[in-house]
Amino acid sequence: VPEVFWTVDTMPLSRAIEKSAQAGSRDR
């Protein structure tokens, strides 16, 4: 797997996790 693909694939994932974490904190 090329590094470029990994970087591009990880960027949205990181954002999704961040949003998920924020939503969880907000819900609590």
Biopython code that builds the backbone (N, CA, C, O; Angstrom):
import numpy as np
from Bio.PDB.StructureBuilder import StructureBuilder

atoms = [
    (1, "VAL", "N", (0.852, -1.208, 0.000)),
    (1, "VAL", "CA", (0.000, 0.000, 0.000)),
    (1, "VAL", "C", (0.880, 1.247, 0.000)),
    (1, "VAL", "O", (1.694, 1.430, 0.905)),
    (2, "PRO", "N", (0.722, 2.103, -1.006)),
    (2, "PRO", "CA", (1.542, 3.327, -1.080)),
    (2, "PRO", "C", (1.258, 4.263, 0.090)),
    (2, "PRO", "O", (0.144, 4.306, 0.614)),
    (3, "GLU", "N", (2.277, 5.006, 0.487)),
    (3, "GLU", "CA", (2.114, 5.944, 1.609)),
    (3, "GLU", "C", (1.061, 7.004, 1.291)),
    (3, "GLU", "O", (0.311, 7.421, 2.174)),
    (4, "VAL", "N", (1.005, 7.437, 0.032)),
    (4, "VAL", "CA", (0.040, 8.476, -0.344)),
    (4, "VAL", "C", (-1.374, 7.997, -0.058)),
    (4, "VAL", "O", (-2.185, 8.723, 0.517)),
    (5, "PHE", "N", (-1.661, 6.757, -0.470)),
    (5, "PHE", "CA", (-3.010, 6.210, -0.258)),
    (5, "PHE", "C", (-3.305, 6.162, 1.243)),
    (5, "PHE", "O", (-4.406, 6.495, 1.679)),
    (6, "TRP", "N", (-2.307, 5.744, 2.025)),
    (6, "TRP", "CA", (-2.493, 5.644, 3.483)),
    (6, "TRP", "C", (-2.833, 7.022, 4.047)),
    (6, "TRP", "O", (-3.758, 7.169, 4.845)),
    (7, "THR", "N", (-2.071, 8.028, 3.620)),
    (7, "THR", "CA", (-2.304, 9.390, 4.141)),
    (7, "THR", "C", (-3.705, 9.870, 3.763)),
    (7, "THR", "O", (-4.430, 10.400, 4.604)),
    (8, "VAL", "N", (-4.077, 9.687, 2.517)),
    (8, "VAL", "CA", (-5.389, 10.151, 2.059)),
    (8, "VAL", "C", (-6.492, 9.383, 2.779)),
    (8, "VAL", "O", (-7.529, 9.948, 3.125)),
    (9, "ASP", "N", (-6.260, 8.088, 3.003)),
    (9, "ASP", "CA", (-7.294, 7.259, 3.631)),
    (9, "ASP", "C", (-7.391, 7.557, 5.129)),
    (9, "ASP", "O", (-8.456, 7.407, 5.728)),
    (10, "THR", "N", (-6.285, 7.976, 5.724)),
    (10, "THR", "CA", (-6.287, 8.224, 7.176)),
    (10, "THR", "C", (-6.868, 9.589, 7.518)),
    (10, "THR", "O", (-7.457, 9.761, 8.585)),
    (11, "MET", "N", (-6.711, 10.553, 6.631)),
    (11, "MET", "CA", (-7.198, 11.913, 6.928)),
    (11, "MET", "C", (-8.700, 11.910, 7.267)),
    (11, "MET", "O", (-9.072, 12.394, 8.336)),
    (12, "PRO", "N", (-9.561, 11.390, 6.406)),
    (12, "PRO", "CA", (-11.008, 11.388, 6.701)),
    (12, "PRO", "C", (-11.290, 10.548, 7.946)),
    (12, "PRO", "O", (-12.165, 10.889, 8.742)),
    (13, "LEU", "N", (-10.554, 9.459, 8.112)),
    (13, "LEU", "CA", (-10.766, 8.583, 9.271)),
    (13, "LEU", "C", (-10.498, 9.370, 10.550)),
    (13, "LEU", "O", (-11.283, 9.316, 11.496)),
    (14, "SER", "N", (-9.389, 10.097, 10.571)),
    (14, "SER", "CA", (-9.049, 10.891, 11.765)),
    (14, "SER", "C", (-10.158, 11.904, 12.046)),
    (14, "SER", "O", (-10.569, 12.083, 13.193)),
    (15, "ARG", "N", (-10.626, 12.550, 11.013)),
    (15, "ARG", "CA", (-11.701, 13.556, 11.201)),
    (15, "ARG", "C", (-12.959, 12.881, 11.739)),
    (15, "ARG", "O", (-13.630, 13.415, 12.622)),
    (16, "ALA", "N", (-13.272, 11.713, 11.203)),
    (16, "ALA", "CA", (-14.478, 10.996, 11.655)),
    (16, "ALA", "C", (-14.338, 10.654, 13.137)),
    (16, "ALA", "O", (-15.282, 10.819, 13.910)),
    (17, "ILE", "N", (-13.165, 10.179, 13.525)),
    (17, "ILE", "CA", (-12.945, 9.825, 14.942)),
    (17, "ILE", "C", (-13.067, 11.072, 15.800)),
    (17, "ILE", "O", (-13.678, 11.043, 16.868)),
    (18, "GLU", "N", (-12.481, 12.172, 15.325)),
    (18, "GLU", "CA", (-12.543, 13.421, 16.102)),
    (18, "GLU", "C", (-14.004, 13.855, 16.267)),
    (18, "GLU", "O", (-14.430, 14.216, 17.364)),
    (19, "LYS", "N", (-14.752, 13.815, 15.186)),
    (19, "LYS", "CA", (-16.174, 14.225, 15.258)),
    (19, "LYS", "C", (-16.920, 13.283, 16.203)),
    (19, "LYS", "O", (-17.747, 13.711, 17.008)),
    (20, "SER", "N", (-16.609, 11.992, 16.084)),
    (20, "SER", "CA", (-17.280, 11.005, 16.936)),
    (20, "SER", "C", (-16.977, 11.310, 18.406)),
    (20, "SER", "O", (-17.871, 11.271, 19.252)),
    (21, "ALA", "N", (-15.727, 11.609, 18.696)),
    (21, "ALA", "CA", (-15.332, 11.910, 20.085)),
    (21, "ALA", "C", (-16.069, 13.156, 20.569)),
    (21, "ALA", "O", (-16.565, 13.192, 21.695)),
    (22, "GLN", "N", (-16.139, 14.173, 19.718)),
    (22, "GLN", "CA", (-16.819, 15.422, 20.107)),
    (22, "GLN", "C", (-18.304, 15.132, 20.347)),
    (22, "GLN", "O", (-18.887, 15.634, 21.309)),
    (23, "ALA", "N", (-18.906, 14.337, 19.489)),
    (23, "ALA", "CA", (-20.334, 14.026, 19.628)),
    (23, "ALA", "C", (-20.547, 13.267, 20.935)),
    (23, "ALA", "O", (-21.517, 13.525, 21.648)),
    (24, "GLY", "N", (-19.654, 12.340, 21.254)),
    (24, "GLY", "CA", (-19.776, 11.578, 22.493)),
    (24, "GLY", "C", (-19.693, 12.510, 23.694)),
    (24, "GLY", "O", (-20.496, 12.405, 24.621)),
    (25, "SER", "N", (-18.739, 13.409, 23.680)),
    (25, "SER", "CA", (-18.589, 14.345, 24.810)),
    (25, "SER", "C", (-19.842, 15.217, 24.915)),
    (25, "SER", "O", (-20.312, 15.513, 26.014)),
    (26, "ARG", "N", (-20.370, 15.619, 23.779)),
    (26, "ARG", "CA", (-21.547, 16.493, 23.783)),
    (26, "ARG", "C", (-22.743, 15.739, 24.366)),
    (26, "ARG", "O", (-23.512, 16.283, 25.159)),
    (27, "ASP", "N", (-22.883, 14.478, 23.957)),
    (27, "ASP", "CA", (-24.024, 13.681, 24.422)),
    (27, "ASP", "C", (-23.967, 13.532, 25.948)),
    (27, "ASP", "O", (-24.995, 13.620, 26.620)),
    (28, "ARG", "N", (-22.775, 13.307, 26.488)),
    (28, "ARG", "CA", (-22.629, 13.150, 27.940)),
    (28, "ARG", "C", (-22.851, 14.493, 28.613)),
    (28, "ARG", "O", (-22.775, 14.590, 29.837)),
]
sb = StructureBuilder()
sb.init_structure("model")
sb.init_model(0)
sb.init_chain("A")
sb.init_seg("    ")
for serial, (resi, resn, name, xyz) in enumerate(atoms, 1):
    if name == "N":
        sb.init_residue(resn, " ", resi, " ")
    sb.init_atom(name, np.array(xyz, "f"), 0.0, 1.0, " ", f" {name:<3s}", serial, name[0])
structure = sb.get_structure()
